[in-house]
Amino acid sequence: MGVSPSGNSITDIKSEKNIEFHQGKTYFGETMLLQSNVYTNEPKKYAENNSIVMSVRAPVGDTNMVDRKISIGRGLCSILADEKISLTKYLYYYIKSNVDKLKAMSNGSTFEAINSESIRKFTVSLPPLEEQQRIVDILDRFDKLCNDISEGLPAEIETRQKQYEYYREKLLNFKKL
């Protein structure tokens, strides 16, 4: 679970002594965490490179993967895969597909939040690494087809164009019987 540094250590100045800081999901991208313009020189908790950050306060369960070491505040938690038994991207997809279970574990009257004890109780089904990789490969391909406008949409347009041409020829070529 993240811990926020003191307010006077927060800055928008990037320097050697400052580390990128994330408090919530403000800089969440589609899959990967985007670059923040907020830094701290008093980090309390970290999300390591190749880990997952998850929003633990309204909204609970939004996730991103991290490709660098960052400092995290109390609105986030970090999940680091044990590479001997799990793949980070598999965990990412698993959490995203089970976000309703996480939300059900949250509480709070003003806004939902989930605590570290609940997160530790969240169980993850872990097939063998080879199967995890197969699942990740399939989901990556499907995600690319659905979300990458440069691949999915042109392929769909090309298919529909061929379909149109086929039926146009059938309708306009009158053959004598």
C-alpha positions as CSV (number, residue, x, y, z in Angstrom):
1,M,0.0,0.0,0.0
2,G,1.2,3.5,-0.9
3,V,2.2,6.1,1.7
4,S,2.2,9.7,0.8
5,P,5.3,11.8,1.4
6,S,5.0,15.2,3.2
7,G,3.3,17.9,1.2
8,N,6.4,20.1,1.2
9,S,8.4,17.4,-0.6
10,I,6.1,17.4,-3.6
11,T,7.2,19.4,-6.6
12,D,6.8,19.7,-10.4
13,I,10.6,19.9,-10.8
14,K,12.3,16.8,-12.3
15,S,15.8,16.4,-10.9
16,E,18.3,13.7,-9.9
17,K,17.1,13.8,-6.2
18,N,13.4,13.6,-7.1
19,I,11.5,10.5,-8.1
20,E,8.2,10.4,-10.0
21,F,5.2,10.4,-7.7
22,H,1.7,9.0,-8.2
23,Q,-1.2,9.5,-5.7
24,G,-4.1,8.0,-7.7
25,K,-5.2,7.1,-11.2
26,T,-4.7,10.6,-12.7
27,Y,-1.9,9.3,-15.0
28,F,-3.3,5.9,-15.8
29,G,-3.1,5.0,-19.5
30,E,-4.9,2.2,-21.4
31,T,-2.5,-0.4,-20.0
32,M,0.8,1.4,-19.0
33,L,1.2,4.1,-16.5
34,L,1.8,7.5,-18.1
35,Q,4.6,9.9,-17.1
36,S,3.6,12.1,-14.1
37,N,4.6,15.7,-13.8
38,V,4.7,15.3,-10.0
39,Y,7.9,14.4,-8.1
40,T,9.0,13.9,-4.5
41,N,12.4,13.9,-2.7
42,E,10.9,12.0,0.3
43,P,9.4,8.8,-1.2
44,K,7.8,6.5,1.4
45,K,6.7,3.6,-0.8
46,Y,7.6,2.4,-4.2
47,A,6.1,0.5,-7.2
48,E,9.0,-1.3,-8.8
49,N,9.7,-1.7,-12.5
50,N,7.5,-4.4,-14.1
51,S,4.9,-4.2,-11.3
52,I,1.2,-3.3,-11.3
53,V,-0.3,-0.3,-9.6
54,M,-4.0,-0.5,-8.5
55,S,-6.3,2.3,-7.3
56,V,-7.4,1.5,-3.8
57,R,-9.7,4.5,-3.3
58,A,-12.6,5.5,-5.4
59,P,-12.6,3.9,-7.8
60,V,-11.2,0.7,-6.5
61,G,-9.6,-1.7,-8.9
62,D,-8.4,0.4,-11.8
63,T,-5.0,-0.9,-12.8
64,N,-2.0,-0.1,-14.9
65,M,1.4,-1.7,-15.4
66,V,4.6,0.2,-14.5
67,D,7.8,0.2,-16.6
68,R,9.9,2.2,-14.1
69,K,10.4,2.6,-10.4
70,I,8.0,5.3,-9.0
71,S,6.9,6.5,-5.6
72,I,3.2,5.8,-4.7
73,G,0.9,7.6,-2.3
74,R,-2.0,6.3,-0.3
75,G,-4.4,6.1,-3.3
76,L,-2.5,3.3,-4.9
77,C,-1.0,-0.1,-4.1
78,S,1.7,-2.0,-5.9
79,I,1.6,-5.6,-6.9
80,L,4.8,-7.3,-7.8
81,A,4.7,-10.7,-9.5
82,D,6.8,-13.6,-8.2
83,E,8.4,-14.4,-11.6
84,K,8.9,-18.0,-10.6
85,I,5.1,-18.6,-10.6
86,S,3.4,-15.7,-12.3
87,L,3.7,-13.2,-15.2
88,T,3.0,-9.6,-14.5
89,K,0.8,-9.2,-17.6
90,Y,-1.2,-12.3,-16.6
91,L,-1.8,-10.8,-13.1
92,Y,-2.8,-7.5,-14.8
93,Y,-5.4,-9.2,-17.0
94,Y,-6.6,-11.4,-14.1
95,I,-7.2,-8.4,-11.8
96,K,-8.9,-6.4,-14.6
97,S,-11.3,-9.4,-15.2
98,N,-12.0,-9.8,-11.5
99,V,-12.4,-6.1,-10.5
100,D,-16.0,-6.7,-9.3
101,K,-14.6,-9.2,-6.7
102,L,-12.2,-6.5,-5.5
103,K,-15.0,-3.9,-5.4
104,A,-17.1,-6.2,-3.4
105,M,-14.3,-6.4,-0.8
106,S,-14.2,-2.6,-0.5
107,N,-15.9,-0.5,2.1
108,G,-16.6,3.1,3.0
109,S,-19.6,5.4,3.3
110,T,-18.3,8.5,1.6
111,F,-16.2,6.7,-1.1
112,E,-15.1,3.2,-1.6
113,A,-11.7,2.0,-0.5
114,I,-10.0,-1.3,-0.1
115,N,-7.4,-2.1,2.6
116,S,-4.2,-4.2,2.4
117,E,-5.8,-7.1,4.3
118,S,-8.5,-7.4,1.7
119,I,-6.0,-7.3,-1.1
120,R,-3.9,-10.0,0.5
121,K,-7.1,-12.2,0.8
122,F,-7.8,-11.8,-3.0
123,T,-7.0,-15.1,-4.5
124,V,-5.5,-15.4,-8.0
125,S,-5.8,-18.6,-10.1
126,L,-2.3,-19.4,-11.4
127,P,-2.0,-21.9,-14.2
128,P,1.5,-23.0,-15.2
129,L,3.7,-20.2,-16.7
130,E,3.3,-21.6,-20.2
131,E,-0.4,-21.4,-19.9
132,Q,-0.3,-17.9,-18.5
133,Q,1.8,-16.8,-21.5
134,R,-0.6,-18.5,-23.9
135,I,-3.5,-16.6,-22.2
136,V,-1.6,-13.3,-22.3
137,D,-0.7,-13.8,-26.0
138,I,-4.4,-14.4,-26.9
139,L,-5.6,-11.4,-24.9
140,D,-2.9,-9.2,-26.3
141,R,-3.9,-10.1,-29.9
142,F,-7.6,-9.5,-29.1
143,D,-6.9,-6.2,-27.3
144,K,-4.8,-5.1,-30.3
145,L,-7.6,-6.0,-32.8
146,C,-10.2,-4.2,-30.7
147,N,-8.3,-1.1,-29.6
148,D,-5.6,-0.5,-32.1
149,I,-7.2,1.7,-34.7
150,S,-4.3,1.2,-37.1
151,E,-4.8,-2.5,-37.2
152,G,-8.3,-3.5,-36.2
153,L,-10.3,-0.9,-38.1
154,P,-8.4,-1.2,-41.5
155,A,-8.7,-5.0,-41.4
156,E,-12.4,-4.6,-40.7
157,I,-12.8,-2.1,-43.5
158,E,-10.9,-4.3,-46.0
159,T,-13.1,-7.3,-45.1
160,R,-16.3,-5.3,-45.5
161,Q,-15.0,-3.8,-48.9
162,K,-14.3,-7.3,-50.2
163,Q,-17.8,-8.4,-49.0
164,Y,-19.4,-5.4,-50.7
165,E,-17.5,-6.1,-54.0
166,Y,-18.5,-9.8,-53.9
167,Y,-22.2,-9.0,-53.5
168,R,-22.1,-6.1,-55.9
169,E,-20.7,-8.5,-58.6
170,K,-23.3,-11.1,-57.8
171,L,-26.2,-8.6,-58.0
172,L,-25.0,-6.9,-61.1
173,N,-23.9,-9.8,-63.2
174,F,-27.0,-11.2,-64.7
175,K,-26.5,-14.6,-66.1
176,K,-28.8,-16.2,-68.6
177,L,-30.4,-19.4,-67.3
